[in-house]
C-alpha cells in the first residue's frame, strides 16, 4: 500500500499514457486518457485525480497499473 501511495504522491497523473501504451488497445488507451483529463480538470489536484482514476479502473487495468508500480524502482 505504501508503494502505491508513494507512487501517486510523486508522479503526475500524465504518466498514464506511458503506463498503459502497448498494453491495451488504442481505443481503450484513448478512453483512459480522456478519463484522466476529465478527472485532472474536475479535481484540480493531482492526488485526487489519481484516486478518481484508480477508483474507476476495471480489474484488468488495475492490474496493469499495480504491476507497473511494483516494477518501478524506488
KOLFIKOL-252246 format. One line per field, with one value per atom (N, C-alpha, C, CB): residue number from 1; residue in one letter; atom name; x, z, y. Coordinates in nm, 3 decimals. Glycine has a CB too. Layout:
N
nr	(NUM	...) .
rest	(A	...) .
atom	(CA	...) .
c1	(X	...) .
c3	(Z	...) .
c2	(Y	...) .
***
This chain:
74
nr	(1	1	1	1	2	2	2	2	3	3	3	3	4	4	4	4	5	5	5	5	6	6	6	6	7	7	7	7	8	8	8	8	9	9	9	9	10	10	10	10	11	11	11	11	12	12	12	12	13	13	13	13	14	14	14	14	15	15	15	15	16	16	16	16	17	17	17	17	18	18	18	18	19	19	19	19	20	20	20	20	21	21	21	21	22	22	22	22	23	23	23	23	24	24	24	24	25	25	25	25	26	26	26	26	27	27	27	27	28	28	28	28	29	29	29	29	30	30	30	30	31	31	31	31	32	32	32	32	33	33	33	33	34	34	34	34	35	35	35	35	36	36	36	36	37	37	37	37	38	38	38	38	39	39	39	39	40	40	40	40	41	41	41	41	42	42	42	42	43	43	43	43	44	44	44	44	45	45	45	45	46	46	46	46	47	47	47	47	48	48	48	48	49	49	49	49	50	50	50	50	51	51	51	51	52	52	52	52	53	53	53	53	54	54	54	54	55	55	55	55	56	56	56	56	57	57	57	57	58	58	58	58	59	59	59	59	60	60	60	60	61	61	61	61	62	62	62	62	63	63	63	63	64	64	64	64	65	65	65	65	66	66	66	66	67	67	67	67	68	68	68	68	69	69	69	69	70	70	70	70	71	71	71	71	72	72	72	72	73	73	73	73	74	74	74	74) .
rest	(X	X	X	X	X	X	X	X	X	X	X	X	X	X	X	X	X	X	X	X	X	X	X	X	X	X	X	X	X	X	X	X	X	X	X	X	X	X	X	X	X	X	X	X	X	X	X	X	X	X	X	X	X	X	X	X	X	X	X	X	X	X	X	X	X	X	X	X	X	X	X	X	X	X	X	X	X	X	X	X	X	X	X	X	X	X	X	X	X	X	X	X	X	X	X	X	X	X	X	X	X	X	X	X	X	X	X	X	X	X	X	X	X	X	X	X	X	X	X	X	X	X	X	X	X	X	X	X	X	X	X	X	X	X	X	X	X	X	X	X	X	X	X	X	X	X	X	X	X	X	X	X	X	X	X	X	X	X	X	X	X	X	X	X	X	X	X	X	X	X	X	X	X	X	X	X	X	X	X	X	X	X	X	X	X	X	X	X	X	X	X	X	X	X	X	X	X	X	X	X	X	X	X	X	X	X	X	X	X	X	X	X	X	X	X	X	X	X	X	X	X	X	X	X	X	X	X	X	X	X	X	X	X	X	X	X	X	X	X	X	X	X	X	X	X	X	X	X	X	X	X	X	X	X	X	X	X	X	X	X	X	X	X	X	X	X	X	X	X	X	X	X	X	X	X	X	X	X	X	X	X	X	X	X	X	X	X	X	X	X	X	X	X	X	X	X) .
atom	(N	CA	C	CB	N	CA	C	CB	N	CA	C	CB	N	CA	C	CB	N	CA	C	CB	N	CA	C	CB	N	CA	C	CB	N	CA	C	CB	N	CA	C	CB	N	CA	C	CB	N	CA	C	CB	N	CA	C	CB	N	CA	C	CB	N	CA	C	CB	N	CA	C	CB	N	CA	C	CB	N	CA	C	CB	N	CA	C	CB	N	CA	C	CB	N	CA	C	CB	N	CA	C	CB	N	CA	C	CB	N	CA	C	CB	N	CA	C	CB	N	CA	C	CB	N	CA	C	CB	N	CA	C	CB	N	CA	C	CB	N	CA	C	CB	N	CA	C	CB	N	CA	C	CB	N	CA	C	CB	N	CA	C	CB	N	CA	C	CB	N	CA	C	CB	N	CA	C	CB	N	CA	C	CB	N	CA	C	CB	N	CA	C	CB	N	CA	C	CB	N	CA	C	CB	N	CA	C	CB	N	CA	C	CB	N	CA	C	CB	N	CA	C	CB	N	CA	C	CB	N	CA	C	CB	N	CA	C	CB	N	CA	C	CB	N	CA	C	CB	N	CA	C	CB	N	CA	C	CB	N	CA	C	CB	N	CA	C	CB	N	CA	C	CB	N	CA	C	CB	N	CA	C	CB	N	CA	C	CB	N	CA	C	CB	N	CA	C	CB	N	CA	C	CB	N	CA	C	CB	N	CA	C	CB	N	CA	C	CB	N	CA	C	CB	N	CA	C	CB	N	CA	C	CB	N	CA	C	CB	N	CA	C	CB	N	CA	C	CB	N	CA	C	CB	N	CA	C	CB	N	CA	C	CB	N	CA	C	CB) .
c1	(0.082	0.000	0.088	-0.094	0.192	0.282	0.340	0.395	0.377	0.437	0.340	0.481	0.213	0.111	0.090	-0.021	0.074	0.053	0.174	0.022	0.291	0.413	0.421	0.537	0.382	0.384	0.290	0.345	0.166	0.071	0.106	-0.071	0.172	0.215	0.330	0.259	0.416	0.538	0.531	0.651	0.417	0.406	0.283	0.401	0.304	0.193	0.106	0.244	-0.023	-0.118	-0.096	-0.261	-0.024	0.003	0.090	0.071	0.144	0.224	0.134	0.303	0.005	-0.091	-0.061	-0.234	-0.034	-0.009	0.111	0.017	0.218	0.337	0.304	0.449	0.222	0.189	0.109	0.109	0.012	-0.082	-0.052	-0.218	0.030	0.057	0.123	0.146	0.091	0.142	0.091	0.291	0.001	-0.055	-0.205	-0.027	-0.267	-0.411	-0.436	-0.490	-0.555	-0.589	-0.583	-0.730	-0.565	-0.559	-0.691	-0.523	-0.802	-0.933	-0.946	-1.044	-0.902	-0.908	-0.811	-0.877	-0.693	-0.598	-0.657	-0.467	-0.721	-0.785	-0.892	-0.847	-0.970	-1.074	-1.012	-1.154	-0.905	-0.841	-0.779	-0.733	-0.721	-0.662	-0.769	-0.581	-0.885	-0.996	-1.044	-1.112	-1.055	-1.096	-0.993	-1.115	-0.867	-0.760	-0.771	-0.623	-0.792	-0.806	-0.929	-0.815	-1.038	-1.159	-1.136	-1.275	-1.077	-1.051	-0.950	-1.000	-0.852	-0.748	-0.810	-0.640	-0.902	-0.963	-1.072	-1.021	-1.146	-1.251	-1.191	-1.337	-1.089	-1.031	-0.933	-0.961	-0.864	-0.763	-0.662	-0.830	-0.635	-0.542	-0.491	-0.610	-0.362	-0.305	-0.343	-0.155	-0.332	-0.363	-0.511	-0.323	-0.598	-0.741	-0.775	-0.824	-0.710	-0.731	-0.687	-0.654	-0.573	-0.527	-0.631	-0.393	-0.683	-0.781	-0.906	-0.820	-0.953	-1.069	-1.036	-1.111	-0.922	-0.881	-0.871	-0.747	-0.799	-0.780	-0.913	-0.680	-0.995	-1.124	-1.219	-1.189	-1.197	-1.285	-1.224	-1.322	-1.106	-1.045	-1.111	-0.894	-1.120	-1.166	-1.050	-1.218	-1.077	-0.974	-0.851	-1.033	-0.872	-0.759	-0.667	-0.810	-0.724	-0.642	-0.583	-0.724	-0.652	-0.595	-0.470	-0.699	-0.476	-0.361	-0.242	-0.400	-0.268	-0.161	-0.093	-0.217	-0.174	-0.119	-0.042	-0.232	-0.099	-0.035	0.100	-0.126	0.103	0.229	0.333	0.203	0.290	0.381	0.443	0.307	0.359	0.408	0.505	0.290	0.471	0.557	0.690	0.484	0.693	0.818	0.905	0.788	0.844	0.918	1.016	0.820	1.137	1.239	1.204	1.381	1.230	1.201	1.293	1.212) .
c3	(0.000	0.000	0.000	0.121	0.082	0.090	-0.047	0.192	-0.118	-0.250	-0.347	-0.308	-0.342	-0.428	-0.392	-0.418	-0.264	-0.220	-0.251	-0.071	-0.231	-0.262	-0.412	-0.217	-0.494	-0.638	-0.680	-0.710	-0.633	-0.678	-0.620	-0.638	-0.506	-0.449	-0.531	-0.302	-0.584	-0.651	-0.803	-0.610	-0.862	-1.008	-1.056	-1.056	-1.155	-1.218	-1.290	-1.315	-1.287	-1.350	-1.500	-1.322	-1.559	-1.702	-1.741	-1.747	-1.644	-1.671	-1.717	-1.545	-1.711	-1.750	-1.890	-1.746	-1.984	-2.121	-2.125	-2.215	-2.056	-2.052	-1.990	-1.971	-1.888	-1.817	-1.905	-1.691	-1.979	-2.049	-2.197	-2.036	-2.259	-2.402	-2.424	-2.457	-2.533	-2.570	-2.481	-2.567	-2.387	-2.301	-2.323	-2.155	-2.385	-2.412	-2.553	-2.307	-2.602	-2.737	-2.744	-2.778	-2.863	-2.880	-2.840	-3.025	-2.866	-2.826	-2.676	-2.880	-2.604	-2.458	-2.402	-2.399	-2.463	-2.420	-2.435	-2.500	-2.547	-2.570	-2.464	-2.711	-2.433	-2.330	-2.194	-2.319	-2.156	-2.027	-2.024	-1.998	-2.135	-2.140	-2.129	-2.269	-2.191	-2.177	-2.033	-2.269	-1.968	-1.828	-1.740	-1.780	-1.767	-1.691	-1.700	-1.742	-1.822	-1.841	-1.768	-1.991	-1.773	-1.705	-1.554	-1.735	-1.494	-1.350	-1.314	-1.303	-1.399	-1.375	-1.367	-1.486	-1.459	-1.462	-1.357	-1.599	-1.330	-1.228	-1.089	-1.231	-1.059	-0.925	-0.902	-0.899	-1.008	-0.997	-0.885	-0.972	-0.866	-0.764	-0.810	-0.621	-0.825	-0.880	-0.802	-0.885	-0.670	-0.591	-0.598	-0.446	-0.592	-0.602	-0.741	-0.575	-0.843	-0.978	-0.986	-1.082	-0.924	-0.919	-0.851	-0.847	-0.736	-0.664	-0.748	-0.532	-0.818	-0.906	-1.018	-0.966	-1.080	-1.191	-1.147	-1.249	-1.040	-0.991	-0.946	-0.874	-0.883	-0.834	-0.943	-0.754	-1.065	-1.176	-1.273	-1.251	-1.243	-1.330	-1.312	-1.301	-1.420	-1.409	-1.357	-1.547	-1.329	-1.270	-1.358	-1.243	-1.487	-1.579	-1.582	-1.720	-1.592	-1.597	-1.461	-1.648	-1.354	-1.220	-1.205	-1.111	-1.259	-1.253	-1.332	-1.308	-1.446	-1.526	-1.446	-1.660	-1.384	-1.303	-1.184	-1.256	-1.114	-0.997	-1.035	-0.934	-1.145	-1.191	-1.227	-1.313	-1.291	-1.326	-1.199	-1.408	-1.102	-0.976	-0.906	-0.882	-0.901	-0.830	-0.901	-0.815	-1.033	-1.108	-1.111	-1.250	-1.083	-1.087	-0.971	-1.081	-1.000	-0.895	-0.802	-0.956	-0.676	-0.573	-0.584	-0.434) .
c2	(-0.119	0.000	0.126	-0.001	0.123	0.239	0.272	0.212	0.170	0.188	0.257	0.053	0.219	0.278	0.425	0.201	0.452	0.590	0.677	0.595	0.624	0.697	0.728	0.616	0.630	0.649	0.762	0.519	0.759	0.863	1.000	0.825	1.001	1.129	1.190	1.111	1.105	1.152	1.153	1.068	1.112	1.107	1.182	0.963	1.264	1.335	1.234	1.444	1.257	1.164	1.153	1.207	1.245	1.239	1.119	1.366	1.048	0.928	0.812	0.887	0.830	0.726	0.671	0.782	0.759	0.713	0.617	0.832	0.653	0.567	0.431	0.635	0.430	0.306	0.211	0.338	0.263	0.177	0.154	0.233	0.241	0.222	0.087	0.336	0.024	-0.108	-0.221	-0.107	-0.191	-0.295	-0.312	-0.263	-0.211	-0.215	-0.163	-0.132	-0.183	-0.136	0.017	-0.186	0.068	0.214	0.278	0.250	0.209	0.262	0.273	0.174	0.171	0.173	0.276	0.034	0.289	0.390	0.529	0.380	0.554	0.682	0.709	0.687	0.607	0.619	0.655	0.487	0.584	0.611	0.750	0.507	0.793	0.927	1.035	0.946	1.012	1.106	1.113	1.066	0.998	0.995	1.066	0.848	1.040	1.105	1.256	1.060	1.307	1.452	1.506	1.485	1.432	1.476	1.486	1.379	1.382	1.383	1.492	1.246	1.510	1.611	1.751	1.605	1.779	1.912	1.927	1.940	1.821	1.827	1.846	1.701	1.771	1.771	1.885	1.639	1.925	2.030	2.000	2.166	1.872	1.825	1.688	1.817	1.674	1.552	1.427	1.564	1.431	1.312	1.276	1.333	1.375	1.347	1.292	1.476	1.342	1.291	1.145	1.376	1.113	0.974	0.886	0.965	0.929	0.848	0.824	0.916	0.927	0.911	0.812	1.047	0.830	0.744	0.598	0.792	0.574	0.438	0.377	0.436	0.457	0.409	0.364	0.515	0.411	0.376	0.274	0.501	0.224	0.123	-0.013	0.113	-0.088	-0.226	-0.312	-0.280	-0.437	-0.525	-0.541	-0.662	-0.556	-0.577	-0.455	-0.606	-0.337	-0.216	-0.181	-0.099	-0.218	-0.200	-0.286	-0.238	-0.406	-0.497	-0.441	-0.635	-0.381	-0.320	-0.209	-0.265	-0.124	-0.015	-0.069	0.079	-0.166	-0.225	-0.288	-0.331	-0.360	-0.422	-0.316	-0.513	-0.209	-0.101	-0.040	0.008	-0.012	0.048	-0.046	0.082	-0.173	-0.270	-0.293	-0.403	-0.278	-0.299	-0.174	-0.343	-0.058	0.069	0.072	0.191	0.113	0.121	0.236	0.139	0.216	0.318	0.436	0.258) .
***
